[in-house]
């Protein structure tokens, strides 16, 4: 089966209704952009709202920022019925072919769900960074939240982390609270 990414530039494209349902159902409210914010960010040339397409059908989402030699994965999910079959790993491998350092965040591994998520990324070749990290809030009614930073194919240096944290605050989250 052929896996490919299909980049969307506005929220009215084909499969977008299903993609937005998947997005909203895959992440807690404090980690989601509001619909107007999502619509606005899709015009940013650094932002990629990519559908993971398996033989043309929606199989997941990988929403990321391409900033030079780095890619920051803001959101990544696979359609629930398709999980566990290696599709997520294949999507990460496809992204990793860019040759750029890939950065993402996960909840601290404190329960079975977050531990499985960490283990999935470790099996895919990602490294856990020991840096203390607070993700800025997406909405005024929430505070920032503590996350762990993972990176591929290696851990980040302190300078690389600072560059990422600055990009996160000043570009990714610039128009949010």
N, C-alpha and C positions, 0 to 999 in steps of 0.2 A: 504494500500500500504506500502511496506517495504522500509524504508530509511536506508541506510548504507553508510559508508565512504569507499572508495577504494583508498588506498595509491599508488601513482605512484613514481617510483624511477628514471625514465628517460623519456625524451620527445618523445620517440618512442613507448610508450605503447598503448594499445587499447583505443580508444576514445580521445587520446591526441590531435589530430588535432582540434576536436570540443572544447575540454577544453581550448586550447590555444586561439582559436577564441573568446570564452566567456571571458577569462581573458583580452584580449586586448580590447574588446569592452565594458567592464564593468568599466574600470578605466581610468582616464586621463593619458596621456603619462608621466607626471612628477611623477606618482605613480607606474610606471611599471618597472620591470627589463627588460633589453634588452635580446633578445633570448639567446646569449651565457652565460649571467649571470644567466638566469633561468636554463639553462642546467647544469651549474656548481653547483648551489646551491642544486639541487635535490639529489646529492650524500651525502649531509651533514646529519648525523644521527639524528640531532635535528630538521631538517626541514621536514615538512609533506606537500606534495602536494596531498591533498585528494579530490577526486571527490565525490560529494554528489550524490549517486545513488538511484534512486527511481525504485524499481523492476528491477535493472540492467541498467537503462537508465540514461544518464547524466542529472542531474537536477540542479547542481550548483557546486561551488568550495569552499573549505575552506582550505586556505593555512596558515599554522601556524608553530610556533616553540615551542617545548616542552622543557622547561628549568627548570627541578626540580619540584618545587611545583607550577610553573606558566606555563601558555600557553599564548603565544602572537599570536593573529590572525593578520597576515599581510594583507591578502586579503580574502574577503568573498563575494560571489555573488550567486544569483539564476538565472537560465535561465529566461529571461524576460517573456515569456509566462506562466511561472509557479508561478510568484510572486503574492502575495495577498491571497494565499490559506493556509497559515500556515506552509509552507514547511521550510522557513527560521527559524522560531521559533523552529520547530522540530529539525533542524540541530544544532542550538545552544544548545538545551536541550541535544542532544546526546553528544556534546562536553563537556558540563557541568557535565556529569556523571563521568568524570575523577576524580572529587573531588578536582581538582586544581583550583586556582584562574585564571580566564581568563581575559586577557587584550586585548583591541583593541583600535583603534583610529578612529575618525570620523571628518569630516569637522565641523568647528564651526557652530552651528545652526543659520544661518543668512538669510536663504531664505526658501521657502516652501519645497524644496527637502531635504535640510539638516535638517530641523525641523522634517520632516516625518521619516528620518533615525534615528535621536535621539530618537523620540517617539517609534519607532519599538524596539530599544534596551532597552529602559526603560520598555516597556511592557514585554520584555523577562527577566526582572530581573536585568539588568545591572545598574550600578550606574555611574553618571557623576562625575568625579574628577575635583577639582578646580585648578589643577596644570597647569601652563603655559608650553606648550610643543611644540617643534619644531622638526619635523621629518627630519632626514638628507636626502640629495638629493640622488636619484637613479642614476642620470646621471650628468656629468660635466656641461652640459649647463643649469642646473636648480639649484636654491637655495633650501635650506631646506624650508619646509612649515609648517605653524601653524596648529595644529590639537588639538582636545580635546580627552583626555584619558577617556575611560570608562572601568569598571571592573565588574566582577561577582564573587562571590555573594555580594561583599561589596566594599566600596571605599578602595583605597590603602593608606597605611601610607607613610610618606615622605621617609622613608628608603626603602620601597618596590618600590616606584616610582624610586628612585635613582638606585636601583638594576636593574629594568627594563630598564631605560635609558642607563645604562652602557652596558647591554646585547644588546640593540638595536644598539648602536654605535660600540661595539667591536666584536659582533658576526654576527648579522643580516646584518649589512651594511659593514662589514670588508673589503670586496673585491670590494666595490663600491667607487665612488669618495669620 
